[in-house]
Amino acid sequence: MANLRRRVNRTLVIQEARNTADIRGEDLTVRWFCTGYCQAERASAIEFSIDSDNVVPFAELECFAYDLRNDPLRKHRIRPVLIGTDGMSKKIAVPFLAPLGPQEPFNIELTCELPRCMKAGLDYYTASVSFAQEHVPRYTVKLTFEEQRPQWVRVYECDPAGTPKLMRDLAPEAEAGERAVYKDTAEDLPAQSARVYFFERDYILHRGAHRREVTHYHAR
């Protein structure tokens, strides 16, 4: 619901949104790749929401972006700016290296590391979009479980009213040992919607400075 109540972006049009979630034990690394163009007289930044059960202060968060249109070689790392309060749900703005004018294209990559936010048993990952357009033409989410493959993954879609609808069970696109990759693609995705990827793992690995611990989950 927090994702669906996001402020709607009215200055940018998204043509393609790609999201990757790398899940390693209890740690999560999220990457967004967004391309589109400006539909206003001027745009200086693009906004994202970062949500996590584990509160990491924004100043300590490993979060950075690249303006690939102006910096295709990724030489100029951009530190996002926090908008509003710092809590479980953070609103951030990624400044473009140069402001956009009408119809100018953009290509942004955002990476954010969220430690200790995933758990054993039932868990989920949410990817949402919130733009003032009818549809996002191309949308992709890829989930990679690096060490503990889930028993199953299901994708739900929530409309702006928050009503969830089961879309389908996802089958792994690739598997190797305990590593598994799941991919969800859509064309003409509603531009104000959220998809929830629900899964179950029976254990996770915890990393410490000198040891690794295993936490098992038993369903009741």
Buried (B, 14 or more C-beta within 10 A) or exposed (E): EEBBEBEEBEBBBBBBBBBBBBBBBBBBBBBBBBBBBBBEEEBEBBBBBBBBEBEBEBEEBEBBBBBBBEBEEEEEEBEBEBBEEBEBBBBBBBBBEEEBEEEBEBBBBBBBBBBBBBBBBEBEBBBBBBBEBEBBBBBBBBBBBBBBBBEEBBBBBBEEEEEEEEBEEBEBEEEEEEBBBBBBEBEEBBBBBBBBBBBBBBBBBBEEEEEEEEBEBEEE
